């Protein structure tokens, strides 16, 4: 565990508030800013530790949010388990490869992932999917979608320390035959599990800071509450577009900061 200053403690809480606020405001994808915030805003320049730390924060926040969704009966545990179990294999493989990848390389590759997520958010159709029921028979094809998506998202989660909800929800919609509310609630099972397992693997290698993770979680709780309160005041589509553009700008900054190191390997 690296020493942190009082200023970094405050900035860690602010970072958590910003991520929580964006998640409460637009939903999935907000946690993609957790890693760049901790590195470039907080000044915690240890990529592997940041990945392990953010993975724990994302995982615990997902489990906390799973509780109210369960009480509202928005969680299908059977489908969630079918998705999460193969995803764990992806998490283990991804985290092993992530630990073997130099920190600057990880950040460089992560910038491309950020751009991909931002493009997905920009192209996503503005449809109130909460009124759309997915009537898909639980066939071998739908189970294959669950398994394949679980493996892919699990690998990305283990490698980059992200939540992956932006990929999990579509997989549950089309592979699990769930409606949007059930998909969002059920996705938290996978996000929580992937995050905690990723953090555990990084912790074994000494790449996790419990204090920063706790500060991030505390900030995220408050930020999420404020984000949810403001969510209905501005068109969600417009908010998503603005957020996606911010993600692209941050991604190019990360790419610029790390490309020289990668090219000289």
One Martini backbone bead per residue (centre of mass of N, CA, C, O) as a GRO file, in nm:
protein
  265
    1UNK     BB    1   0.094   0.038   0.025
    2UNK     BB    2   0.058   0.363  -0.055
    3UNK     BB    3   0.108   0.673   0.017
    4UNK     BB    4  -0.126   0.933   0.116
    5UNK     BB    5  -0.263   1.230   0.092
    6UNK     BB    6  -0.496   1.456   0.181
    7UNK     BB    7  -0.559   1.544  -0.107
    8UNK     BB    8  -0.608   1.253  -0.220
    9UNK     BB    9  -0.847   1.191  -0.044
   10UNK     BB   10  -1.033   1.410  -0.153
   11UNK     BB   11  -1.005   1.331  -0.459
   12UNK     BB   12  -1.124   1.046  -0.427
   13UNK     BB   13  -1.407   1.135  -0.343
   14UNK     BB   14  -1.463   1.309  -0.591
   15UNK     BB   15  -1.435   1.080  -0.794
   16UNK     BB   16  -1.669   0.914  -0.682
   17UNK     BB   17  -1.883   1.130  -0.729
   18UNK     BB   18  -1.854   1.150  -1.038
   19UNK     BB   19  -1.917   0.855  -1.102
   20UNK     BB   20  -2.187   0.833  -0.951
   21UNK     BB   21  -2.326   1.063  -1.102
   22UNK     BB   22  -2.307   0.939  -1.388
   23UNK     BB   23  -2.461   0.680  -1.319
   24UNK     BB   24  -2.725   0.820  -1.216
   25UNK     BB   25  -2.772   0.979  -1.489
   26UNK     BB   26  -2.704   0.731  -1.731
   27UNK     BB   27  -2.564   0.479  -1.620
   28UNK     BB   28  -2.397   0.295  -1.803
   29UNK     BB   29  -2.027   0.373  -1.817
   30UNK     BB   30  -1.922   0.560  -1.579
   31UNK     BB   31  -1.671   0.376  -1.471
   32UNK     BB   32  -1.460   0.449  -1.701
   33UNK     BB   33  -1.340   0.705  -1.523
   34UNK     BB   34  -1.190   0.590  -1.275
   35UNK     BB   35  -0.898   0.551  -1.372
   36UNK     BB   36  -0.824   0.839  -1.479
   37UNK     BB   37  -0.887   0.984  -1.214
   38UNK     BB   38  -0.674   0.841  -1.028
   39UNK     BB   39  -0.427   0.920  -1.207
   40UNK     BB   40  -0.483   1.240  -1.310
   41UNK     BB   41  -0.627   1.362  -1.046
   42UNK     BB   42  -0.501   1.220  -0.790
   43UNK     BB   43  -0.202   1.089  -0.859
   44UNK     BB   44  -0.211   0.757  -0.896
   45UNK     BB   45   0.081   0.614  -1.044
   46UNK     BB   46  -0.059   0.287  -1.047
   47UNK     BB   47  -0.217   0.097  -1.261
   48UNK     BB   48  -0.260  -0.177  -1.112
   49UNK     BB   49  -0.377  -0.058  -0.850
   50UNK     BB   50  -0.610   0.092  -0.983
   51UNK     BB   51  -0.754  -0.154  -1.098
   52UNK     BB   52  -0.798  -0.305  -0.830
   53UNK     BB   53  -0.944  -0.069  -0.683
   54UNK     BB   54  -1.182  -0.019  -0.886
   55UNK     BB   55  -1.292  -0.305  -0.886
   56UNK     BB   56  -1.386  -0.302  -0.592
   57UNK     BB   57  -1.573  -0.057  -0.608
   58UNK     BB   58  -1.758  -0.163  -0.831
   59UNK     BB   59  -1.843  -0.427  -0.693
   60UNK     BB   60  -1.970  -0.311  -0.431
   61UNK     BB   61  -2.172  -0.119  -0.566
   62UNK     BB   62  -2.326  -0.343  -0.710
   63UNK     BB   63  -2.419  -0.498  -0.456
   64UNK     BB   64  -2.574  -0.260  -0.330
   65UNK     BB   65  -2.771  -0.229  -0.584
   66UNK     BB   66  -2.895  -0.521  -0.568
   67UNK     BB   67  -3.091  -0.494  -0.333
   68UNK     BB   68  -3.323  -0.310  -0.450
   69UNK     BB   69  -3.371  -0.495  -0.700
   70UNK     BB   70  -3.460  -0.742  -0.538
   71UNK     BB   71  -3.704  -0.609  -0.391
   72UNK     BB   72  -3.831  -0.546  -0.694
   73UNK     BB   73  -3.787  -0.800  -0.880
   74UNK     BB   74  -3.514  -0.746  -1.096
   75UNK     BB   75  -3.392  -1.045  -1.036
   76UNK     BB   76  -3.236  -1.314  -1.221
   77UNK     BB   77  -3.056  -1.567  -1.089
   78UNK     BB   78  -3.039  -1.782  -1.305
   79UNK     BB   79  -2.928  -1.605  -1.535
   80UNK     BB   80  -2.694  -1.482  -1.373
   81UNK     BB   81  -2.540  -1.748  -1.330
   82UNK     BB   82  -2.510  -1.828  -1.633
   83UNK     BB   83  -2.330  -1.571  -1.683
   84UNK     BB   84  -2.111  -1.564  -1.447
   85UNK     BB   85  -1.954  -1.830  -1.453
   86UNK     BB   86  -1.804  -1.792  -1.730
   87UNK     BB   87  -1.693  -1.507  -1.650
   88UNK     BB   88  -1.482  -1.600  -1.441
   89UNK     BB   89  -1.286  -1.716  -1.645
   90UNK     BB   90  -1.232  -1.443  -1.779
   91UNK     BB   91  -1.124  -1.296  -1.530
   92UNK     BB   92  -0.877  -1.476  -1.472
   93UNK     BB   93  -0.743  -1.432  -1.747
   94UNK     BB   94  -0.739  -1.119  -1.751
   95UNK     BB   95  -0.579  -1.069  -1.485
   96UNK     BB   96  -0.324  -1.217  -1.564
   97UNK     BB   97  -0.261  -1.045  -1.816
   98UNK     BB   98  -0.264  -0.769  -1.675
   99UNK     BB   99  -0.017  -0.827  -1.482
  100UNK     BB  100   0.180  -0.875  -1.743
  101UNK     BB  101   0.113  -0.587  -1.821
  102UNK     BB  102   0.218  -0.299  -1.867
  103UNK     BB  103   0.088  -0.010  -1.755
  104UNK     BB  104   0.107   0.165  -2.020
  105UNK     BB  105  -0.027  -0.043  -2.201
  106UNK     BB  106  -0.297  -0.058  -2.058
  107UNK     BB  107  -0.373   0.241  -2.102
  108UNK     BB  108  -0.360   0.237  -2.408
  109UNK     BB  109  -0.578   0.016  -2.448
  110UNK     BB  110  -0.798   0.160  -2.279
  111UNK     BB  111  -0.848   0.397  -2.477
  112UNK     BB  112  -0.988   0.219  -2.692
  113UNK     BB  113  -1.219   0.124  -2.517
  114UNK     BB  114  -1.338   0.403  -2.463
  115UNK     BB  115  -1.406   0.466  -2.757
  116UNK     BB  116  -1.593   0.226  -2.803
  117UNK     BB  117  -1.800   0.305  -2.586
  118UNK     BB  118  -1.868   0.588  -2.695
  119UNK     BB  119  -1.976   0.495  -2.969
  120UNK     BB  120  -2.201   0.320  -2.857
  121UNK     BB  121  -2.347   0.556  -2.709
  122UNK     BB  122  -2.398   0.728  -2.971
  123UNK     BB  123  -2.555   0.486  -3.140
  124UNK     BB  124  -2.762   0.446  -2.945
  125UNK     BB  125  -3.081   0.411  -2.916
  126UNK     BB  126  -3.366   0.610  -2.829
  127UNK     BB  127  -3.519   0.386  -2.610
  128UNK     BB  128  -3.785   0.267  -2.414
  129UNK     BB  129  -3.706  -0.042  -2.291
  130UNK     BB  130  -3.908  -0.079  -2.047
  131UNK     BB  131  -4.151  -0.158  -2.274
  132UNK     BB  132  -3.974  -0.410  -2.357
  133UNK     BB  133  -4.019  -0.743  -2.437
  134UNK     BB  134  -3.825  -1.038  -2.417
  135UNK     BB  135  -3.922  -1.321  -2.629
  136UNK     BB  136  -3.707  -1.570  -2.542
  137UNK     BB  137  -3.610  -1.872  -2.581
  138UNK     BB  138  -3.449  -2.121  -2.386
  139UNK     BB  139  -3.194  -2.187  -2.571
  140UNK     BB  140  -2.892  -2.266  -2.700
  141UNK     BB  141  -2.853  -1.983  -2.820
  142UNK     BB  142  -2.902  -1.812  -2.564
  143UNK     BB  143  -2.687  -1.954  -2.393
  144UNK     BB  144  -2.450  -1.881  -2.577
  145UNK     BB  145  -2.470  -1.577  -2.533
  146UNK     BB  146  -2.418  -1.579  -2.232
  147UNK     BB  147  -2.141  -1.719  -2.236
  148UNK     BB  148  -1.990  -1.534  -2.436
  149UNK     BB  149  -2.040  -1.264  -2.291
  150UNK     BB  150  -1.921  -1.349  -2.021
  151UNK     BB  151  -1.632  -1.397  -2.120
  152UNK     BB  152  -1.576  -1.116  -2.240
  153UNK     BB  153  -1.645  -0.939  -1.994
  154UNK     BB  154  -1.463  -1.083  -1.792
  155UNK     BB  155  -1.199  -1.020  -1.934
  156UNK     BB  156  -1.225  -0.708  -1.932
  157UNK     BB  157  -1.253  -0.685  -1.626
  158UNK     BB  158  -0.976  -0.821  -1.552
  159UNK     BB  159  -0.790  -0.636  -1.732
  160UNK     BB  160  -0.932  -0.328  -1.657
  161UNK     BB  161  -1.154  -0.299  -1.416
  162UNK     BB  162  -1.443  -0.318  -1.519
  163UNK     BB  163  -1.783  -0.365  -1.530
  164UNK     BB  164  -1.966  -0.404  -1.819
  165UNK     BB  165  -2.276  -0.323  -1.845
  166UNK     BB  166  -2.293  -0.241  -2.156
  167UNK     BB  167  -2.273  -0.564  -2.225
  168UNK     BB  168  -2.460  -0.723  -2.033
  169UNK     BB  169  -2.744  -0.622  -2.098
  170UNK     BB  170  -2.769  -0.723  -2.395
  171UNK     BB  171  -2.712  -1.021  -2.324
  172UNK     BB  172  -2.972  -1.050  -2.140
  173UNK     BB  173  -3.184  -0.971  -2.348
  174UNK     BB  174  -3.102  -1.192  -2.581
  175UNK     BB  175  -3.022  -1.451  -2.389
  176UNK     BB  176  -3.253  -1.427  -2.133
  177UNK     BB  177  -3.537  -1.284  -2.183
  178UNK     BB  178  -3.529  -0.989  -2.077
  179UNK     BB  179  -3.596  -0.707  -1.949
  180UNK     BB  180  -3.455  -0.414  -1.870
  181UNK     BB  181  -3.489  -0.427  -1.560
  182UNK     BB  182  -3.376  -0.716  -1.529
  183UNK     BB  183  -3.102  -0.668  -1.668
  184UNK     BB  184  -2.994  -0.452  -1.478
  185UNK     BB  185  -3.023  -0.610  -1.212
  186UNK     BB  186  -2.865  -0.872  -1.304
  187UNK     BB  187  -2.590  -0.737  -1.384
  188UNK     BB  188  -2.489  -0.688  -1.088
  189UNK     BB  189  -2.386  -0.968  -1.034
  190UNK     BB  190  -2.151  -0.960  -1.237
  191UNK     BB  191  -2.013  -0.697  -1.161
  192UNK     BB  192  -1.954  -0.776  -0.868
  193UNK     BB  193  -1.798  -1.041  -0.919
  194UNK     BB  194  -1.582  -0.939  -1.114
  195UNK     BB  195  -1.465  -0.719  -0.927
  196UNK     BB  196  -1.385  -0.894  -0.680
  197UNK     BB  197  -1.203  -1.098  -0.828
  198UNK     BB  198  -1.008  -0.898  -0.947
  199UNK     BB  199  -0.921  -0.774  -0.677
  200UNK     BB  200  -0.814  -1.038  -0.551
  201UNK     BB  201  -0.590  -1.089  -0.759
  202UNK     BB  202  -0.444  -0.815  -0.715
  203UNK     BB  203  -0.399  -0.849  -0.407
  204UNK     BB  204  -0.204  -1.090  -0.421
  205UNK     BB  205   0.008  -0.881  -0.575
  206UNK     BB  206  -0.037  -0.589  -0.424
  207UNK     BB  207  -0.280  -0.442  -0.622
  208UNK     BB  208  -0.420  -0.274  -0.357
  209UNK     BB  209  -0.635  -0.005  -0.215
  210UNK     BB  210  -0.853   0.021   0.037
  211UNK     BB  211  -0.880   0.322   0.101
  212UNK     BB  212  -0.946   0.429  -0.183
  213UNK     BB  213  -1.187   0.248  -0.229
  214UNK     BB  214  -1.357   0.356   0.009
  215UNK     BB  215  -1.364   0.651  -0.086
  216UNK     BB  216  -1.497   0.589  -0.358
  217UNK     BB  217  -1.758   0.465  -0.245
  218UNK     BB  218  -1.857   0.703  -0.081
  219UNK     BB  219  -1.873   0.900  -0.319
  220UNK     BB  220  -2.062   0.721  -0.499
  221UNK     BB  221  -2.315   0.732  -0.322
  222UNK     BB  222  -2.361   1.039  -0.338
  223UNK     BB  223  -2.346   1.073  -0.646
  224UNK     BB  224  -2.582   0.879  -0.717
  225UNK     BB  225  -2.803   1.039  -0.573
  226UNK     BB  226  -2.774   1.302  -0.738
  227UNK     BB  227  -2.801   1.181  -1.021
  228UNK     BB  228  -3.091   1.066  -0.984
  229UNK     BB  229  -3.228   1.348  -0.931
  230UNK     BB  230  -3.129   1.470  -1.228
  231UNK     BB  231  -3.214   1.268  -1.458
  232UNK     BB  232  -3.514   1.407  -1.538
  233UNK     BB  233  -3.417   1.714  -1.641
  234UNK     BB  234  -3.257   1.572  -1.876
  235UNK     BB  235  -3.205   1.436  -2.157
  236UNK     BB  236  -3.054   1.134  -2.180
  237UNK     BB  237  -2.934   1.149  -2.462
  238UNK     BB  238  -2.772   1.411  -2.419
  239UNK     BB  239  -2.602   1.312  -2.182
  240UNK     BB  240  -2.469   1.074  -2.330
  241UNK     BB  241  -2.327   1.242  -2.548
  242UNK     BB  242  -2.156   1.415  -2.362
  243UNK     BB  243  -2.013   1.184  -2.216
  244UNK     BB  244  -1.885   1.053  -2.468
  245UNK     BB  245  -1.706   1.298  -2.537
  246UNK     BB  246  -1.545   1.294  -2.277
  247UNK     BB  247  -1.428   1.010  -2.313
  248UNK     BB  248  -1.273   1.072  -2.574
  249UNK     BB  249  -1.087   1.291  -2.464
  250UNK     BB  250  -0.959   1.115  -2.241
  251UNK     BB  251  -0.852   0.894  -2.430
  252UNK     BB  252  -0.653   1.078  -2.590
  253UNK     BB  253  -0.488   1.156  -2.345
  254UNK     BB  254  -0.393   0.873  -2.268
  255UNK     BB  255  -0.262   0.811  -2.539
  256UNK     BB  256  -0.058   1.047  -2.529
  257UNK     BB  257   0.081   0.962  -2.249
  258UNK     BB  258   0.159   0.641  -2.371
  259UNK     BB  259   0.274   0.600  -2.666
  260UNK     BB  260   0.583   0.635  -2.632
  261UNK     BB  261   0.632   0.392  -2.448
  262UNK     BB  262   0.518   0.176  -2.642
  263UNK     BB  263   0.703   0.240  -2.897
  264UNK     BB  264   0.984   0.179  -2.717
  265UNK     BB  265   0.960  -0.148  -2.680
   0.00000   0.00000   0.00000
